[in-house]
């Protein structure tokens, strides 16, 4: 069971970062947590897919799409791939598509919005770097906790 973000904040507030409430939940799971893995891309999801093809047990992929609302970075097929590979969730600082399919997939999914436009597939971007958006810094190997109250980050696992 995922710890409640409000309880985590009450117990560990001095160790946590609270992410600005700019995301909407789209996945079949509204509460999720895990060790952070990162990808930075711009309107291109080849590296996103490559990361989600790996075993994601205990992990959440954080995707910095630069906040672009011009194309989706994750859709129904990629959400299913992530669930099949045991990822706990995906946070997209950008858009997703196939929202109905994503909602029917047993994965946590946060994004800014939806967009029907397909992304490019050139493979440009960076993997495994610190990302900064939403008033917080997402560091690979740190932990993210998400529920209906919001998102908090911790440098290590907290309960």
N, C-alpha and C positions, 0 to 999 in steps of 0.2 A: 504494500500500500504506500502511496506517495504521501510524504508528510505535508501537512497544510502550510502554505506559505505564511499565513498570519501567525501560526504557532512558531514557525522557524524564526520569523522576525522577532517575536516576543522573547525568544530564548537566545538568539544569536545576532540580534540587530547590528551590533558593532562590527561583526565579521562579514555582513552581507551587503551586497549592492542590490538595490531595487530598480528594476527596469521600468522605464516610463510606460504607462498604460496605453500603448499605441497599437497593440496587436489584437487580432480577432482569432478566436479558436475555430478551426475548420475540421479537425480530425475526429475520429471516432472515440478517442480518449481525450477528456478535457483536463485531466490531471496526469502529469508525467514528470519524470526527473531522470537525470543521468550525467555521466561524465561528458564534458564538452569536447566535441570535435568541430573544426571550423573549415569553412571554404569562403573565399571572397571572389565574386564574379560580377559581371555586368551584362545582363540580358543574354546570358549564355549558360546552359546548364550541364555541359558535358562533364565538368569536374564534380558537380553535385551528384550526378548519376554514378560516376566512378567511385565516389566515397560510399554511397549507399549500396553499392554492390558488395562491399566488404561486410564482415560480421560486425554488427552494431550492438551486440549484447551489452546492456548497461549504459548505452551512450545516447546522446542527443546531438544531431548535426545542426550547427548554427550556420546559416547561410547569409552572408552580407551581400545583398544584391544592390547596394547603394540606395535603397529606398525607391528604386525605379518602379513605376506603375505602368510601363509600356509593354511589358511581356511577362509571362509567368515563368517561374523557375522550377516549379514542381507541379505535376499533374497526377491524375489517378494512377497511371502505370508506375510512376516513380514512387508514389506513396505505398502502393502494394509491394513493390520491390523492397522498400525500406522495412515494412512490416514483416515480410518473409525472411529478411535478414536480421530480424530481432532488434532493430533500432527502437528505442523508447519514444522518440519524437524528433521533430524537425521544427526549427524556428527560422522563418524566412523574412528577412528585412527586404521585402519586395512582395511580389504577387504569386499566387498559385492559380491553377485552373482545374476544371473538373471537380468543382466543389462538392457535388452530390456524391461522386465516387469516393472522394477523400473522406467525407463524413461517414461513409459505410466501411471504412478501413480502420482496423484496430491499431491506430497509431495516433500519437499526439501531433498536432499540426497548428502552428501559429503563423500568421502572415499579416501583412498590412491590409491586403485586399485581394480581389480576384481580377483576372484579365484573361480573355480568351486567346490572346496572341501567343503563338509558340515562341520559345527562346531560340537563339542561335545555338549551334553545336560545334564551336570552333575549339573549345578547350582552353580558352584564355582565362587566367585567374591565378589565385594562390590558395594553397592548402596548408593547414596547420599553423596559422598565424593568429595573433591577437586581433580582435575586431572591436571597434567602438561604434555603438549606436544606441539609441534609446536611453542615453544618459548613463550607460554602463560599459564596462570592458569585459568582453567574453574571452577568457584565456583557455587555450587547449589544455585539457587535463583538470580544469576546474569543474564545478558542478552547477547545474541549473535545475531549478525547481519551479514547476508551473502548476497552477490550478485556477479555479474560477476567480480567485482574488488577485491574481497577477503572477509576476515572474520575479524570482530572486536568484542571485548568483552567490556562490560561496567558493573560496579558494580550495576547499576540500570537502569531503562528504560530511554532512551534518544531519542529525536526527532530532 
